[in-house]
Amino acid sequence: MIINSQLQVLSSQLDGELHFDDLTKTLYATDASVYRMMPLAVALPKTKADIKCLIDFARVYNTSLIPRTAGTSLAGQCVGNGIVVDVSKYFNKIVDINEKKRTVTVQPGVVRDELNNYLKPFGLFFGPNTSTSNRCMIGGMVGNNSSGTTSIKYGVTRDKVLALDVILSDGSEAVFSSVSMESFQEKMRSSTLEGQIYKTIYSELKEEHIQKQIKDNFPKPQIHRRNTGYAIDELLKNEIFDTSPDAFNMCALLSGSEGTLAFTTQITLQLDELPPSKNVMIAAHFESIESCLDAVSLVMNHDLYTCEMLDKTILDLTKYNTKQQANRQFLEGDPEAILMCELRSDNEEELKRLSQSLIVDLQDSNLSYANVLLEEAMIDRANDLRKAGLGLLGNMIGDEKTAACIEDTAVALEDLSSYIKAFSELMKKYDQKPVYYAHAGAGELHLRPILNLKKKADVVLFREITTDVAHLVKRYNGSMSGEHGDGIVRAEFIPMMIGESNYEILKRIKSIFDPENIFNPGKIIDAFPMDESLRYEPGRQEPEIETVLDFSKSLGILREVEKCNGSGDCRKLPEFGGTMCPSYRATRNEKDTTRARANALREFLTHSEKANRFNHDELKTVFDLCLSCKACVSECPSSVDVASLKTEFQYQYQKANGVSWRTKLFAYNNRLNKFGSHFPWVTNFIFSNVLTSFILKKIFGISKKRTLPLLSSKNLYKELQSSKNELNNSNYIKTIYLFNDEFTNYLDTSIGIDAITLLKGLNYEIKIIEHHESGRAFLSKGLLDQAKGFANKNVSLFKELISEDTPLVGIEPSAILTFKDEYLRLADDKESAEHLAKHTFLIEEFIQQEIKLGNISSDQFTLEHKTIKFHGHCHQKALANQMSSFAALNLPKNYKVTIIPSGCCGMAGSFGYEKEHYEVSMKIGEQTLFPVIRNANKNIIISANGTSCRHQIKDGTGREALHPITILRRALI
């Protein structure tokens, strides 16, 4: 048994990192599959020497190494009881590019889309394109032989791998690439492990009857997407074993081997020229799955670049995902399925001809009822919808989920329709209405049954359905895995799929590569049982967790966290847009992903033996860098609301451990500001003076590099009192209740005055009542009793006042959007809270609506020319729409406005003030926001509607950012 002292010795020998604490092991116990296996440790190697050291340790102590990149595998390839070796953090360099030969050499941790961004200026790209392309990594793509949407045009990963630098199981290094007959024979004469591998391969495959046995039993050769076992059938297609002129390349075997044969440290890829620049997509709508599949052969006659299918189950799920609602606008009616067919050309007229020809063929077939032509941005939106598909399947409420077990079958294109009909009949036997999804043009559909793997009976079905489908696939000589790999879920069925004799060959190949079985055991060879080591223990009584926040829409907090299926969207990098997840983007640590927080909370809520299941320091650690940006609500396909999970955790944890003075300081800042506002000049002197501010920061753990916010000389209520005798207009367009939030009232009073001046100038009646603060500061610190009190009081105050005709409008996004978010989880009067939420708007949203109604026009504003760069608040992006700010700022006819694609600014309320978070805060700002602002001409106006955002911009760049309302008030004529 390996003990911590031995792991500590190993850790001291590595340049990289070795973690064997309970939290880290918990985070790596799952991937995107249904499996859970607690690893011995997690290694993040920095050098090849580190990997050799890990291999040596595994041999000496009889353990294993499980290679991992982004951990998005669906078949359980990345879980195991040995040492998980995560290469994503340090082995992520693009090593070399040969433009002439169109090749690139990379380390395995390079993200696929990151690579293509690098290659674009050279006019090149790496073709295979998975739905996880903005976070999946080349090493994982090689391990799975990934293919994705583009395989019908550009092939699969195996087709692109020219060379692999690997470390073998004895610690020796080898480079596998194309070798001539002469070189092959020379390698066989070597006494090294590499030489023994070549000898074994030749010995196993040289006989003609063996070659026939392989060809007869492996999937049909026209099925290009296939990952059934080791690709020994591919090894036959060369001059060593055939009349083919092609050279032998061991990479054909290693591609798709799931890290079970060697540890890859470097990959050389063949690239393609960038596809034609112009494209269109035809979204063919069908009233049945059968008619959709019958159309596949027809559309594939049109030289498509992609041919993807989505069924009604997934399309319906997009209705409930904030981000995807906008992406589904192209749908007509309520189709049972759609085919998304992409055409490309560099010639506009040719593209029109191609698209018209496809539409005419579809219309003549009478298979589709609508054929929608998509262009430009709509293509991107449709593709985003498709890419979100697998993650959206995790958004099903309750314990029944789509189970990834038979989702990767591939058959020859001519067999697809009859195979699916037979499959559908098989599913009727199990009373299943499966989900149909993915790569129809390649003969592969991701078919998923809906099961509750917490129930023993459904775990039995899990095996039975998979077994029956395996027999069906074999009947068509198909592949049980087209692109997701065998892993744990399908490896058991490899002997059935290729025959026992061929399976024995695979076992001997594994044995020569890895005689002590240290590389990813239980995958492909000698498989783990497919119905064991599941994420949930079948038949277990799940705990009921009481919470202050209302998670009833998810059927409780436990099921809220269980919505995370591990798809890893939270690992995408800043260059791919969006906001999620800011802290991961700064640290590149799995611990700081949205997925990690959901995984950790699920583990401890499920397995903790404490009376207060939240009372674990590991949870405090994993939530520490969560900025509560709420991006996960809209960007996570499963819409896992980690900001709410963090708030509830903080509350429950503090019940057991108390509340710190600094937490109270930030939570009660409005009361402190109210007190300080009686003597604003004194307060501001204390906050800005070098000595007094240093003492304050020291006492309360605030970064010494951070400036403190200063109070306005007057608060907004006082300003209103002094102007209440102004003449009133009796012919207003509309009456508005303005929410005087705690930030505007004491810190940004001038913006509040600008808002009132602007709206009155636009002929709106403004009413402000004496209400309570929003409770945002208490929510951010987990003081839910206080936040609930404010929610109840404000709902009670406004419920009779707010309606469609008299909306509630707010200035600070984080404050006003509590009415549309947390109040729905906190307020006792749910009906009134929901009514309020429908009629509550961020001020830019209100202006945008009034523009659409014709109540506000550009004629009311200046004709001056100005250029504006706008940064939107995270909560606005997640819960509202930053295009409303864009619309408002564009009211003056000659204002040129652009939205900075900045994600989170990094401040996040008190987060950026806290000394231990300051560096991460600024690193987040430096990713996109700060450089854009620094590079902006001084004449360009910087705009931000969040008070924290403006403070962060000032501290990070020295530039003053104006609220959009201030800009509009100054532009009003």
Summary of the structure (lengths in Angstrom):
residues: 973
radius of gyration: 30.0
end to end distance: 79.0
largest distance: 101.4
contacts: 3504
relative contact order: 0.07
helix: 46%
strand: 14%
